[in-house]
Amino acid sequence: MMKQTKFIFIFFCTVTLFLATAIAQTQPTIQDRFPKRVGTLRFSATTLALGKIKNNITRTDTIRVYNSGFKPVKISTAGKMSPAVQVTVGTPDLAPSAEGWIIVQYDPSKKNDYGFVLDRFSLNTTDSIQPSKNLNITANIQPSFNVMTAADSAIVQKSRVGSQVFEYGTIRAGEKPAHDFMLYNDGKSDLRIFKSKTSCVCLKTTFGKEVIPAGDSTNIHIEFDSYGKEGNDSRKVNIYMNDPARPELTLEVKGTINKF
């Protein structure tokens, strides 16, 4: 009986130790929860990615912060921010090994832009290693539209485009192929072009007109400067419009560039 009791006790202790170890291994560490280190402070993120947002909806999100140092750290906002950004430091006095948060409110209507945007803000701290901390906010701003009735849908502007891809074939570096994409308004209200955006200055975009009446059309002229480019190349332009069914139109210019 004594041997059986001893065996059960050892078995229980072994299982308990195993479970405790397994639980400890599955618990996220400070490094897991706050992967970005800047000086003695660790952040859940140094870039707050808001993703796609409508330009009439304010988004609020939080960046968590942890003091990995041995001294308290005071935190405050610093410098001029974009009108779209409002930052509140939830824990201005952060003790060692303590967690805090930074609340970020983003109002895209004050950005007056579309597509991918990047904003930065700075924090002043008493961190002796790196007092100033720079954090980023990214978003993809989309046009917003009112809820439409059946009557609205019958008279709304409707965009139509032919081919969305222009293939210029094989060219030599330095050549500037150009193309006119045709944009049509098949609706019964004015179609308006808000903006065009691209990640490369090698693309130049101009519009025949930015307001297209019902039943009318315009050209979107895109010129590609291939200077300094080589190999297979693809570039895209995003056009933002007041078409509820297609607020963002993507056009592509591609081909092969030989250096000589």
Secondary structure, DSSP 8 states (H G I E B T S, - for coil): -HHHHHHHHHHHHHHHHHHHHHHHHHS--HHHHS-EEETTEEES-SEEEEEEEETT--EEEEEEEEE-SSS-EEEEEES---TTEEEEES-SEE-TT-EEEEEEEE-GGGT---EEEEEEEEEEE--SS--EEEEEEEEEEE-------HHHHHHS--EEES-SEEEEEEEETT---EEEEEEEE-SSS-EEEEEEE-S-TTEEEEES-SEE-TT-EEEEEEEE--TT--EEEEEEEEEEES-TT-SEEEEEEEEEEE--
